[in-house]
Amino acid sequence: MILLFVFFSLTANAQNPELPRGQVIDTLECLDSPGQLFALYLPSQYDSLRKWPVIFFFEPSARGKLPIEKYKVIAEQFGYILLGSYNSKNGPRDIIFEAQKSMFKDAKQRFSIDEERIFTSGFSGGARASIAIAVTTKEVRGVISCAGTFPADADLHPTASDRFVFAGIVGNKDMNYNEHGRFRLKLDSISLPNILIHFDAGHEWPPVDVYRKAVEWLEVRTNNSASTNFWAGYESTRLSEAKKEEEAENHLSAFSILEQLRRDSPDGKTSGELEDLYEKVKSSKGLKKEQKAFNRIDNQEKKLIDNFHEGIQWVYQNGYNPQIKVDSIKFSFEWWRVEIEKLQLMANSKNQDRSLMAQRMIELIWVNAITRILGLMPIRSYDVSLSFGKIWLMATPESSWVHYWMGRIQAGKGENLVALEHLIKAVELGFPTDRLHAPEFSVLERNKEFLRLRDIRRKD
């Protein structure tokens, strides 16, 4: 019996050798799920004698290491284990849930996990996945959702029976900015604790300092062992931010910070200093003026979002049809040209709210265009892809990527000269020449100009 125990102990240690602390481990394979891979960060102080909170990351392009590398400093500061899947990505939900199931099981086998502080996090489609996992598994205590909210399937949306807390992070130029606001209203309606954090950027993972705010909020909302001093420090820091915003006459921003603090206070009590500032800002004319302007922009943005989504769907159904070139038809190329020019003018407006809204709508247009192209190119639907490429080009004419994709599309259509013009432009705008490889470029393999473009990288 003793020999049998020793044998199993040695086998377990062979499967789960001592892993390094305080550094990113690039790739591990789940013990019971061959092919399920993840990146890992263990805090330098990790040991199995205590329970540790964990964040599972889901990335839309399966770049499991990216968020681990980016946020390891936060994990070290607060004592979190981080895991990032290399299998979960935008696509069928079964793939996402299989990756989640394997990672959850593996983490519990290998590490001392605090099962009351299991968190999920993701970006864009990965953010939607992190919410869906929380709704489905009922194991997740909190979600940090970056640049994306509502899962595609309505049965995966949170309901009043869910008990996780939610931190949303979104850039003020992000196409999903408005969506995050609507999701917060949804969460408020079902009394699910939440916070919404904005930062100055488009559709991208948030900077470390911004993501840290979400983790600090998780500490406030979920860490029962956190000292009262932690809340006092958190309240003081956020109160200072509110004061700065009020002094800068950003009344709405100041009010949002103060209102959030009142929501989050562990015992329902806040400092007299906070309450005094809250009442001052709440009754100010500046706040009422800003709120009115915000509502006006918000309503306009919702209409634009609906209109552009309808337009994208119309192009998907009619992009191969000559009527897309008929100027009098809604959603024709001429319609898109006019609408995009309006947005570009608005993006340069001195009115910051209008400018930011226009930038969000431009991003919405080109991201939806490339998303459609990525779905159409594998089935060689070059005519419809070209229609989306032209719309993308109108929205971001100085993007190296749009010229690369236009080159691929035109090459697929046999328009070699036009394809080369786009590829030359792409390289001029900084497109990496070592990525000038695609099935459509086979028709250019003997073209001297195309070969010259590829040679540029060898000379650099």
Contacts in CASP RR format, 6 or more apart in sequence:
PFRMAT RR
TARGET T0000
AUTHOR 0000-0000-0000
METHOD contacts of the structure
MODEL  1
MILLFVFFSLTANAQNPELPRGQVIDTLECLDSPGQLFALYLPSQYDSLR
KWPVIFFFEPSARGKLPIEKYKVIAEQFGYILLGSYNSKNGPRDIIFEAQ
KSMFKDAKQRFSIDEERIFTSGFSGGARASIAIAVTTKEVRGVISCAGTF
PADADLHPTASDRFVFAGIVGNKDMNYNEHGRFRLKLDSISLPNILIHFD
AGHEWPPVDVYRKAVEWLEVRTNNSASTNFWAGYESTRLSEAKKEEEAEN
HLSAFSILEQLRRDSPDGKTSGELEDLYEKVKSSKGLKKEQKAFNRIDNQ
EKKLIDNFHEGIQWVYQNGYNPQIKVDSIKFSFEWWRVEIEKLQLMANSK
NQDRSLMAQRMIELIWVNAITRILGLMPIRSYDVSLSFGKIWLMATPESS
WVHYWMGRIQAGKGENLVALEHLIKAVELGFPTDRLHAPEFSVLERNKEF
LRLRDIRRKD
15 31 0 8 1.000
16 31 0 8 1.000
16 109 0 8 1.000
16 110 0 8 1.000
19 25 0 8 1.000
19 28 0 8 1.000
19 40 0 8 1.000
19 42 0 8 1.000
19 110 0 8 1.000
20 42 0 8 1.000
21 42 0 8 1.000
21 43 0 8 1.000
21 44 0 8 1.000
21 45 0 8 1.000
21 46 0 8 1.000
22 41 0 8 1.000
22 42 0 8 1.000
22 43 0 8 1.000
22 44 0 8 1.000
22 72 0 8 1.000
22 76 0 8 1.000
23 41 0 8 1.000
24 39 0 8 1.000
24 40 0 8 1.000
24 41 0 8 1.000
24 65 0 8 1.000
24 68 0 8 1.000
24 69 0 8 1.000
24 72 0 8 1.000
25 39 0 8 1.000
25 40 0 8 1.000
25 41 0 8 1.000
25 42 0 8 1.000
26 39 0 8 1.000
26 65 0 8 1.000
27 37 0 8 1.000
27 38 0 8 1.000
27 39 0 8 1.000
27 65 0 8 1.000
27 86 0 8 1.000
28 37 0 8 1.000
28 38 0 8 1.000
28 39 0 8 1.000
28 40 0 8 1.000
28 106 0 8 1.000
29 35 0 8 1.000
29 36 0 8 1.000
29 37 0 8 1.000
30 36 0 8 1.000
30 37 0 8 1.000
30 38 0 8 1.000
30 102 0 8 1.000
30 103 0 8 1.000
30 105 0 8 1.000
30 106 0 8 1.000
31 106 0 8 1.000
31 109 0 8 1.000
31 110 0 8 1.000
32 102 0 8 1.000
32 105 0 8 1.000
32 106 0 8 1.000
32 109 0 8 1.000
33 98 0 8 1.000
33 102 0 8 1.000
33 105 0 8 1.000
33 106 0 8 1.000
35 87 0 8 1.000
36 85 0 8 1.000
36 87 0 8 1.000
36 98 0 8 1.000
36 99 0 8 1.000
36 102 0 8 1.000
36 103 0 8 1.000
36 106 0 8 1.000
37 85 0 8 1.000
37 86 0 8 1.000
37 87 0 8 1.000
38 64 0 8 1.000
38 83 0 8 1.000
38 84 0 8 1.000
38 85 0 8 1.000
38 86 0 8 1.000
38 103 0 8 1.000
38 106 0 8 1.000
39 64 0 8 1.000
39 65 0 8 1.000
39 68 0 8 1.000
39 69 0 8 1.000
39 82 0 8 1.000
39 83 0 8 1.000
39 84 0 8 1.000
39 86 0 8 1.000
40 68 0 8 1.000
40 81 0 8 1.000
40 82 0 8 1.000
40 83 0 8 1.000
40 84 0 8 1.000
41 68 0 8 1.000
41 72 0 8 1.000
41 75 0 8 1.000
41 81 0 8 1.000
41 82 0 8 1.000
42 81 0 8 1.000
42 111 0 8 1.000
43 52 0 8 1.000
43 75 0 8 1.000
43 76 0 8 1.000
43 79 0 8 1.000
43 80 0 8 1.000
43 81 0 8 1.000
44 76 0 8 1.000
45 79 0 8 1.000
46 52 0 8 1.000
46 79 0 8 1.000
46 81 0 8 1.000
46 111 0 8 1.000
47 112 0 8 1.000
48 111 0 8 1.000
48 112 0 8 1.000
49 112 0 8 1.000
50 112 0 8 1.000
51 112 0 8 1.000
51 113 0 8 1.000
51 114 0 8 1.000
51 115 0 8 1.000
51 117 0 8 1.000
52 79 0 8 1.000
52 80 0 8 1.000
52 81 0 8 1.000
52 111 0 8 1.000
52 112 0 8 1.000
52 113 0 8 1.000
52 114 0 8 1.000
53 78 0 8 1.000
53 79 0 8 1.000
53 80 0 8 1.000
53 81 0 8 1.000
53 114 0 8 1.000
53 117 0 8 1.000
53 118 0 8 1.000
53 119 0 8 1.000
53 223 0 8 1.000
54 80 0 8 1.000
54 81 0 8 1.000
54 82 0 8 1.000
54 83 0 8 1.000
54 107 0 8 1.000
54 111 0 8 1.000
54 113 0 8 1.000
54 114 0 8 1.000
54 117 0 8 1.000
54 118 0 8 1.000
54 119 0 8 1.000
55 75 0 8 1.000
55 80 0 8 1.000
55 81 0 8 1.000
55 82 0 8 1.000
55 83 0 8 1.000
55 119 0 8 1.000
55 120 0 8 1.000
55 121 0 8 1.000
55 144 0 8 1.000
56 83 0 8 1.000
56 84 0 8 1.000
56 85 0 8 1.000
56 100 0 8 1.000
56 103 0 8 1.000
56 104 0 8 1.000
56 107 0 8 1.000
56 118 0 8 1.000
56 119 0 8 1.000
56 120 0 8 1.000
56 121 0 8 1.000
56 130 0 8 1.000
56 133 0 8 1.000
57 64 0 8 1.000
57 67 0 8 1.000
57 68 0 8 1.000
57 82 0 8 1.000
57 83 0 8 1.000
57 84 0 8 1.000
57 85 0 8 1.000
57 120 0 8 1.000
57 121 0 8 1.000
57 122 0 8 1.000
58 84 0 8 1.000
58 85 0 8 1.000
58 88 0 8 1.000
58 96 0 8 1.000
58 99 0 8 1.000
58 100 0 8 1.000
58 120 0 8 1.000
58 121 0 8 1.000
58 122 0 8 1.000
58 125 0 8 1.000
58 126 0 8 1.000
58 127 0 8 1.000
58 129 0 8 1.000
58 130 0 8 1.000
58 133 0 8 1.000
59 66 0 8 1.000
59 67 0 8 1.000
59 84 0 8 1.000
59 85 0 8 1.000
59 88 0 8 1.000
59 89 0 8 1.000
59 122 0 8 1.000
59 123 0 8 1.000
59 126 0 8 1.000
60 89 0 8 1.000
60 90 0 8 1.000
60 123 0 8 1.000
60 124 0 8 1.000
60 125 0 8 1.000
60 126 0 8 1.000
61 89 0 8 1.000
61 90 0 8 1.000
62 85 0 8 1.000
62 86 0 8 1.000
62 87 0 8 1.000
62 88 0 8 1.000
62 89 0 8 1.000
63 86 0 8 1.000
64 84 0 8 1.000
64 85 0 8 1.000
64 86 0 8 1.000
65 84 0 8 1.000
65 86 0 8 1.000
66 205 0 8 1.000
67 82 0 8 1.000
67 84 0 8 1.000
67 121 0 8 1.000
67 122 0 8 1.000
67 123 0 8 1.000
67 205 0 8 1.000
68 82 0 8 1.000
68 83 0 8 1.000
68 84 0 8 1.000
70 205 0 8 1.000
70 208 0 8 1.000
70 211 0 8 1.000
71 82 0 8 1.000
71 208 0 8 1.000
71 211 0 8 1.000
72 82 0 8 1.000
73 208 0 8 1.000
74 80 0 8 1.000
74 208 0 8 1.000
74 211 0 8 1.000
74 212 0 8 1.000
74 215 0 8 1.000
75 81 0 8 1.000
75 82 0 8 1.000
77 212 0 8 1.000
78 215 0 8 1.000
78 219 0 8 1.000
80 215 0 8 1.000
81 107 0 8 1.000
81 111 0 8 1.000
81 113 0 8 1.000
83 103 0 8 1.000
83 107 0 8 1.000
84 103 0 8 1.000
85 99 0 8 1.000
85 100 0 8 1.000
85 103 0 8 1.000
87 95 0 8 1.000
87 98 0 8 1.000
87 99 0 8 1.000
87 102 0 8 1.000
88 95 0 8 1.000
88 96 0 8 1.000
88 99 0 8 1.000
88 100 0 8 1.000
88 126 0 8 1.000
88 129 0 8 1.000
89 95 0 8 1.000
89 96 0 8 1.000
90 124 0 8 1.000
90 125 0 8 1.000
90 126 0 8 1.000
93 132 0 8 1.000
93 153 0 8 1.000
93 156 0 8 1.000
96 126 0 8 1.000
96 129 0 8 1.000
96 132 0 8 1.000
96 133 0 8 1.000
97 133 0 8 1.000
97 136 0 8 1.000
100 120 0 8 1.000
100 129 0 8 1.000
100 133 0 8 1.000
100 137 0 8 1.000
104 118 0 8 1.000
104 137 0 8 1.000
104 139 0 8 1.000
107 113 0 8 1.000
108 115 0 8 1.000
115 139 0 8 1.000
116 141 0 8 1.000
116 222 0 8 1.000
117 141 0 8 1.000
117 222 0 8 1.000
117 223 0 8 1.000
118 139 0 8 1.000
118 140 0 8 1.000
118 141 0 8 1.000
118 142 0 8 1.000
119 140 0 8 1.000
119 141 0 8 1.000
119 142 0 8 1.000
119 143 0 8 1.000
119 144 0 8 1.000
119 218 0 8 1.000
120 129 0 8 1.000
120 130 0 8 1.000
120 131 0 8 1.000
120 133 0 8 1.000
120 134 0 8 1.000
120 140 0 8 1.000
120 142 0 8 1.000
120 143 0 8 1.000
120 144 0 8 1.000
121 127 0 8 1.000
121 130 0 8 1.000
121 143 0 8 1.000
121 144 0 8 1.000
121 145 0 8 1.000
121 146 0 8 1.000
122 129 0 8 1.000
122 130 0 8 1.000
122 144 0 8 1.000
122 145 0 8 1.000
122 146 0 8 1.000
123 146 0 8 1.000
123 147 0 8 1.000
123 148 0 8 1.000
123 204 0 8 1.000
123 205 0 8 1.000
124 146 0 8 1.000
124 147 0 8 1.000
124 148 0 8 1.000
124 176 0 8 1.000
124 203 0 8 1.000
125 148 0 8 1.000
126 148 0 8 1.000
127 145 0 8 1.000
127 146 0 8 1.000
127 147 0 8 1.000
127 148 0 8 1.000
127 149 0 8 1.000
128 145 0 8 1.000
128 148 0 8 1.000
128 149 0 8 1.000
128 150 0 8 1.000
128 151 0 8 1.000
128 152 0 8 1.000
129 151 0 8 1.000
130 143 0 8 1.000
130 144 0 8 1.000
130 145 0 8 1.000
131 143 0 8 1.000
131 145 0 8 1.000
131 149 0 8 1.000
131 150 0 8 1.000
131 151 0 8 1.000
131 156 0 8 1.000
131 157 0 8 1.000
131 158 0 8 1.000
131 166 0 8 1.000
132 151 0 8 1.000
132 153 0 8 1.000
132 156 0 8 1.000
133 140 0 8 1.000
134 140 0 8 1.000
134 142 0 8 1.000
134 143 0 8 1.000
134 158 0 8 1.000
134 162 0 8 1.000
134 164 0 8 1.000
135 151 0 8 1.000
135 156 0 8 1.000
135 157 0 8 1.000
135 158 0 8 1.000
135 159 0 8 1.000
135 162 0 8 1.000
136 156 0 8 1.000
138 162 0 8 1.000
140 164 0 8 1.000
141 164 0 8 1.000
141 165 0 8 1.000
141 222 0 8 1.000
142 164 0 8 1.000
142 165 0 8 1.000
142 166 0 8 1.000
142 167 0 8 1.000
142 218 0 8 1.000
142 222 0 8 1.000
143 164 0 8 1.000
143 165 0 8 1.000
143 166 0 8 1.000
143 167 0 8 1.000
143 168 0 8 1.000
144 167 0 8 1.000
144 168 0 8 1.000
144 169 0 8 1.000
144 211 0 8 1.000
144 214 0 8 1.000
144 215 0 8 1.000
144 218 0 8 1.000
145 166 0 8 1.000
145 167 0 8 1.000
145 168 0 8 1.000
145 169 0 8 1.000
146 168 0 8 1.000
146 169 0 8 1.000
146 170 0 8 1.000
146 205 0 8 1.000
146 206 0 8 1.000
146 211 0 8 1.000
147 169 0 8 1.000
147 170 0 8 1.000
147 171 0 8 1.000
147 174 0 8 1.000
147 176 0 8 1.000
147 202 0 8 1.000
147 203 0 8 1.000
147 204 0 8 1.000
147 205 0 8 1.000
148 170 0 8 1.000
148 176 0 8 1.000
148 179 0 8 1.000
148 180 0 8 1.000
149 168 0 8 1.000
149 176 0 8 1.000
149 179 0 8 1.000
149 180 0 8 1.000
149 182 0 8 1.000
149 183 0 8 1.000
150 157 0 8 1.000
150 179 0 8 1.000
150 183 0 8 1.000
151 157 0 8 1.000
157 186 0 8 1.000
158 164 0 8 1.000
158 166 0 8 1.000
158 186 0 8 1.000
158 187 0 8 1.000
158 190 0 8 1.000
158 192 0 8 1.000
159 190 0 8 1.000
160 190 0 8 1.000
160 191 0 8 1.000
160 192 0 8 1.000
162 190 0 8 1.000
162 192 0 8 1.000
163 192 0 8 1.000
164 192 0 8 1.000
165 192 0 8 1.000
165 193 0 8 1.000
165 194 0 8 1.000
165 218 0 8 1.000
165 221 0 8 1.000
165 222 0 8 1.000
166 187 0 8 1.000
166 192 0 8 1.000
166 193 0 8 1.000
166 194 0 8 1.000
166 195 0 8 1.000
167 194 0 8 1.000
167 195 0 8 1.000
167 197 0 8 1.000
167 214 0 8 1.000
167 217 0 8 1.000
167 218 0 8 1.000
168 180 0 8 1.000
168 184 0 8 1.000
168 194 0 8 1.000
168 195 0 8 1.000
168 196 0 8 1.000
168 197 0 8 1.000
168 214 0 8 1.000
169 196 0 8 1.000
169 197 0 8 1.000
169 198 0 8 1.000
169 199 0 8 1.000
169 206 0 8 1.000
169 210 0 8 1.000
169 211 0 8 1.000
169 214 0 8 1.000
170 176 0 8 1.000
170 177 0 8 1.000
170 180 0 8 1.000
170 196 0 8 1.000
170 197 0 8 1.000
170 198 0 8 1.000
170 199 0 8 1.000
171 177 0 8 1.000
171 198 0 8 1.000
171 199 0 8 1.000
171 200 0 8 1.000
171 201 0 8 1.000
171 202 0 8 1.000
171 203 0 8 1.000
171 204 0 8 1.000
171 206 0 8 1.000
172 198 0 8 1.000
172 199 0 8 1.000
172 200 0 8 1.000
172 201 0 8 1.000
172 202 0 8 1.000
172 356 0 8 1.000
173 200 0 8 1.000
173 201 0 8 1.000
173 202 0 8 1.000
173 203 0 8 1.000
173 356 0 8 1.000
173 359 0 8 1.000
173 360 0 8 1.000
173 363 0 8 1.000
174 201 0 8 1.000
174 202 0 8 1.000
174 203 0 8 1.000
174 204 0 8 1.000
174 360 0 8 1.000
174 363 0 8 1.000
175 202 0 8 1.000
175 203 0 8 1.000
175 360 0 8 1.000
175 361 0 8 1.000
175 363 0 8 1.000
175 364 0 8 1.000
175 367 0 8 1.000
176 203 0 8 1.000
177 198 0 8 1.000
177 356 0 8 1.000
177 360 0 8 1.000
178 298 0 8 1.000
178 301 0 8 1.000
178 302 0 8 1.000
178 305 0 8 1.000
178 360 0 8 1.000
180 196 0 8 1.000
181 196 0 8 1.000
184 194 0 8 1.000
184 196 0 8 1.000
187 193 0 8 1.000
187 194 0 8 1.000
188 194 0 8 1.000
193 221 0 8 1.000
193 263 0 8 1.000
193 264 0 8 1.000
195 214 0 8 1.000
195 217 0 8 1.000
195 260 0 8 1.000
195 264 0 8 1.000
196 256 0 8 1.000
197 206 0 8 1.000
197 210 0 8 1.000
197 213 0 8 1.000
197 214 0 8 1.000
199 206 0 8 1.000
199 207 0 8 1.000
199 210 0 8 1.000
201 207 0 8 1.000
202 359 0 8 1.000
202 360 0 8 1.000
202 363 0 8 1.000
203 363 0 8 1.000
203 367 0 8 1.000
205 211 0 8 1.000
216 234 0 8 1.000
217 264 0 8 1.000
219 226 0 8 1.000
219 230 0 8 1.000
219 234 0 8 1.000
220 226 0 8 1.000
220 230 0 8 1.000
220 231 0 8 1.000
220 234 0 8 1.000
220 264 0 8 1.000
220 266 0 8 1.000
221 264 0 8 1.000
223 230 0 8 1.000
228 266 0 8 1.000
231 265 0 8 1.000
231 266 0 8 1.000
235 261 0 8 1.000
235 265 0 8 1.000
235 270 0 8 1.000
235 271 0 8 1.000
235 274 0 8 1.000
238 257 0 8 1.000
238 260 0 8 1.000
238 261 0 8 1.000
239 257 0 8 1.000
239 258 0 8 1.000
239 261 0 8 1.000
239 271 0 8 1.000
239 273 0 8 1.000
239 274 0 8 1.000
239 277 0 8 1.000
241 257 0 8 1.000
242 254 0 8 1.000
242 257 0 8 1.000
242 258 0 8 1.000
242 261 0 8 1.000
242 277 0 8 1.000
242 281 0 8 1.000
243 254 0 8 1.000
243 277 0 8 1.000
245 251 0 8 1.000
245 253 0 8 1.000
245 254 0 8 1.000
245 257 0 8 1.000
246 254 0 8 1.000
246 277 0 8 1.000
246 280 0 8 1.000
246 281 0 8 1.000
249 286 0 8 1.000
250 290 0 8 1.000
251 281 0 8 1.000
251 284 0 8 1.000
251 286 0 8 1.000
251 287 0 8 1.000
251 289 0 8 1.000
251 290 0 8 1.000
252 287 0 8 1.000
252 290 0 8 1.000
252 291 0 8 1.000
252 294 0 8 1.000
254 277 0 8 1.000
254 281 0 8 1.000
255 278 0 8 1.000
255 281 0 8 1.000
255 282 0 8 1.000
255 287 0 8 1.000
258 274 0 8 1.000
258 277 0 8 1.000
258 278 0 8 1.000
258 281 0 8 1.000
259 278 0 8 1.000
261 270 0 8 1.000
261 274 0 8 1.000
262 268 0 8 1.000
262 270 0 8 1.000
262 274 0 8 1.000
262 278 0 8 1.000
281 287 0 8 1.000
293 353 0 8 1.000
294 353 0 8 1.000
297 353 0 8 1.000
297 354 0 8 1.000
297 357 0 8 1.000
300 357 0 8 1.000
301 357 0 8 1.000
301 360 0 8 1.000
301 361 0 8 1.000
304 357 0 8 1.000
304 361 0 8 1.000
305 361 0 8 1.000
305 364 0 8 1.000
308 339 0 8 1.000
308 361 0 8 1.000
308 364 0 8 1.000
308 365 0 8 1.000
308 368 0 8 1.000
309 368 0 8 1.000
310 331 0 8 1.000
311 331 0 8 1.000
312 365 0 8 1.000
312 368 0 8 1.000
312 369 0 8 1.000
312 372 0 8 1.000
314 330 0 8 1.000
314 331 0 8 1.000
315 324 0 8 1.000
315 331 0 8 1.000
315 372 0 8 1.000
315 384 0 8 1.000
315 387 0 8 1.000
315 388 0 8 1.000
315 391 0 8 1.000
316 372 0 8 1.000
316 384 0 8 1.000
316 388 0 8 1.000
318 324 0 8 1.000
318 331 0 8 1.000
319 383 0 8 1.000
319 384 0 8 1.000
319 387 0 8 1.000
319 388 0 8 1.000
320 381 0 8 1.000
320 383 0 8 1.000
320 384 0 8 1.000
320 387 0 8 1.000
323 329 0 8 1.000
323 332 0 8 1.000
324 331 0 8 1.000
324 332 0 8 1.000
324 333 0 8 1.000
324 387 0 8 1.000
325 332 0 8 1.000
325 333 0 8 1.000
326 332 0 8 1.000
327 333 0 8 1.000
327 334 0 8 1.000
327 335 0 8 1.000
329 335 0 8 1.000
333 387 0 8 1.000
333 390 0 8 1.000
333 391 0 8 1.000
336 391 0 8 1.000
336 394 0 8 1.000
337 394 0 8 1.000
340 362 0 8 1.000
340 365 0 8 1.000
340 391 0 8 1.000
340 394 0 8 1.000
340 395 0 8 1.000
343 358 0 8 1.000
343 361 0 8 1.000
343 362 0 8 1.000
343 365 0 8 1.000
344 358 0 8 1.000
344 362 0 8 1.000
345 358 0 8 1.000
346 354 0 8 1.000
346 355 0 8 1.000
346 357 0 8 1.000
346 358 0 8 1.000
347 355 0 8 1.000
347 358 0 8 1.000
347 359 0 8 1.000
347 362 0 8 1.000
348 355 0 8 1.000
349 355 0 8 1.000
349 358 0 8 1.000
362 395 0 8 1.000
362 396 0 8 1.000
365 391 0 8 1.000
365 392 0 8 1.000
365 395 0 8 1.000
366 391 0 8 1.000
366 392 0 8 1.000
366 395 0 8 1.000
366 396 0 8 1.000
366 399 0 8 1.000
366 402 0 8 1.000
369 388 0 8 1.000
369 389 0 8 1.000
369 391 0 8 1.000
369 392 0 8 1.000
369 395 0 8 1.000
370 388 0 8 1.000
370 392 0 8 1.000
370 401 0 8 1.000
370 402 0 8 1.000
370 405 0 8 1.000
372 384 0 8 1.000
372 385 0 8 1.000
372 388 0 8 1.000
373 385 0 8 1.000
373 388 0 8 1.000
373 389 0 8 1.000
373 392 0 8 1.000
373 405 0 8 1.000
373 409 0 8 1.000
376 382 0 8 1.000
376 384 0 8 1.000
376 385 0 8 1.000
376 388 0 8 1.000
377 385 0 8 1.000
377 408 0 8 1.000
377 409 0 8 1.000
380 412 0 8 1.000
382 409 0 8 1.000
382 412 0 8 1.000
382 413 0 8 1.000
383 413 0 8 1.000
385 409 0 8 1.000
386 406 0 8 1.000
386 409 0 8 1.000
386 410 0 8 1.000
386 413 0 8 1.000
389 402 0 8 1.000
389 405 0 8 1.000
389 406 0 8 1.000
389 409 0 8 1.000
392 399 0 8 1.000
392 402 0 8 1.000
392 405 0 8 1.000
393 402 0 8 1.000
393 403 0 8 1.000
393 406 0 8 1.000
396 402 0 8 1.000
398 429 0 8 1.000
399 429 0 8 1.000
400 425 0 8 1.000
400 426 0 8 1.000
400 427 0 8 1.000
400 429 0 8 1.000
400 430 0 8 1.000
400 431 0 8 1.000
401 426 0 8 1.000
401 431 0 8 1.000
403 422 0 8 1.000
403 423 0 8 1.000
403 425 0 8 1.000
403 426 0 8 1.000
403 429 0 8 1.000
403 431 0 8 1.000
404 422 0 8 1.000
404 423 0 8 1.000
404 426 0 8 1.000
404 431 0 8 1.000
404 435 0 8 1.000
404 436 0 8 1.000
406 419 0 8 1.000
406 422 0 8 1.000
407 418 0 8 1.000
407 419 0 8 1.000
407 420 0 8 1.000
407 422 0 8 1.000
407 423 0 8 1.000
407 426 0 8 1.000
407 440 0 8 1.000
408 419 0 8 1.000
408 438 0 8 1.000
408 440 0 8 1.000
408 441 0 8 1.000
409 419 0 8 1.000
409 440 0 8 1.000
410 416 0 8 1.000
410 418 0 8 1.000
410 419 0 8 1.000
410 422 0 8 1.000
411 419 0 8 1.000
411 438 0 8 1.000
411 440 0 8 1.000
411 441 0 8 1.000
411 443 0 8 1.000
411 444 0 8 1.000
412 419 0 8 1.000
412 440 0 8 1.000
412 443 0 8 1.000
414 443 0 8 1.000
416 443 0 8 1.000
416 444 0 8 1.000
416 447 0 8 1.000
419 440 0 8 1.000
419 444 0 8 1.000
420 444 0 8 1.000
420 447 0 8 1.000
420 449 0 8 1.000
420 450 0 8 1.000
423 436 0 8 1.000
423 450 0 8 1.000
423 453 0 8 1.000
424 449 0 8 1.000
424 453 0 8 1.000
427 433 0 8 1.000
427 436 0 8 1.000
427 453 0 8 1.000
427 456 0 8 1.000
432 457 0 8 1.000
433 453 0 8 1.000
433 454 0 8 1.000
433 456 0 8 1.000
433 457 0 8 1.000
434 457 0 8 1.000
436 450 0 8 1.000
436 453 0 8 1.000
436 454 0 8 1.000
441 450 0 8 1.000
444 450 0 8 1.000
445 451 0 8 1.000
END
